Amino acid sequence: DLFAVRTTVRALGAIDPAEIGRTLGQAIAKKFDAHVFAQLDGSGDSSFDSVPMTVEDVIDGVADIRGNGEMGPVYGVFSPAEAMNLMKNVASTSFAGGDFQSEVLRSGALGNIAGATIFMSPQVTSGAGYLFSGDACRIAMQKNVDIEVARRAAAVGNDIVASLHAKCKLIDTARAIKLVNV
C-alpha cells in the first residue's frame, strides 16, 4: 500500500525543510498506525472485559493468547481512555503501596502487565485496544519513509511529499485479541 501526504510551502524565508519533513513523517506514521489497527480489528473479540477495563481483564487476555500456544512476547495497545482506566484501577487500594503501583503512577505508563508490554495510542478508535503476540501480524516495507522536495514556481514555493510503501497483515487470529467493553 502507498501512504502519502503532501504540502506546498511558500518561499517566504526561514523555512526549515527538516521540520516540515518531520511533521509529514508523523502524518505518515499516523496513517500507517491506523492501517495496522484496522488489521487487528480482524482478530477475535474478547468476551471478558468489564467497563471500565481492569488489570484482571488484561491478565485474562494474556492468558487467552498464551492458551493458544504463544510463549513469546505479548504486547498491548490501548486507547488513552482505557489506559487511564487501567491506571485508575492500579491506583486503587488493591495495589496499594506496591512497586507496580508506584511506578505506574509516577511515570504515567503502564509498563508490563502479566508479561505484556503495554502502550497507548490515540489511533486506537475501535474498542478498548488490542493484545497480540509478536507473531500475530507481519509488516512488509519496501523502504523507509521518503521525503521529496520539488520547486513549484506556480505556487512560489516547494511541494513536499512524504511517502511510505508498506503493508500490515494479520496472519494469526489466535494470537491477537481485540478488547471490547461489554
ZIWO-V362698 format. One record per residue. N is the residue number from 0. PHI is phi in whole degrees, -180 to 180 (999 if undefined). Layout:
n/phi
N/PHI
N/PHI
This chain:
n/phi
0/999
1/-109
2/-113
3/-145
4/-137
5/-142
6/-145
7/-114
8/-114
9/-73
10/-81
11/-106
12/94
13/54
14/-100
15/-97
16/-62
17/-65
18/-68
19/-65
20/-61
21/-63
22/-64
23/-67
24/-61
25/-66
26/-65
27/-64
28/-59
29/-63
30/-64
31/-69
32/-58
33/-61
34/-64
35/-62
36/-67
37/-64
38/-66
39/-67
40/-61
41/-79
42/-78
43/-67
44/-80
45/-78
46/-124
47/-121
48/-76
49/-111
50/-118
51/-75
52/-64
53/-121
54/-59
55/-61
56/-63
57/-65
58/-60
59/-62
60/-65
61/-63
62/-62
63/-63
64/-65
65/-63
66/-65
67/-88
68/104
69/-82
70/-115
71/-87
72/-63
73/-124
74/-126
75/-131
76/-129
77/-119
78/-65
79/-56
80/-63
81/-72
82/-63
83/-68
84/-62
85/-65
86/-62
87/-63
88/-63
89/-66
90/-73
91/-70
92/-66
93/-60
94/-110
95/-54
96/77
97/-81
98/-60
99/-60
100/-62
101/-60
102/-67
103/-63
104/-71
105/-75
106/-89
107/75
108/-123
109/-81
110/66
111/-117
112/-128
113/55
114/86
115/-99
116/-80
117/-106
118/-126
119/-128
120/-148
121/-70
122/-77
123/-79
124/-120
125/-114
126/78
127/-90
128/156
129/-140
130/-121
131/-158
132/-88
133/-65
134/-101
135/-72
136/-126
137/-131
138/-120
139/-114
140/-129
141/-72
142/-170
143/-70
144/-62
145/-98
146/-117
147/-122
148/-122
149/-136
150/-65
151/-129
152/-60
153/-62
154/-97
155/51
156/-178
157/-128
158/-88
159/-124
160/-125
161/-114
162/-144
163/-140
164/-105
165/-160
166/-154
167/-116
168/-140
169/-75
170/-112
171/-142
172/-68
173/-76
174/-112
175/-145
176/-134
177/-92
178/-83
179/-125
180/-72
181/-120
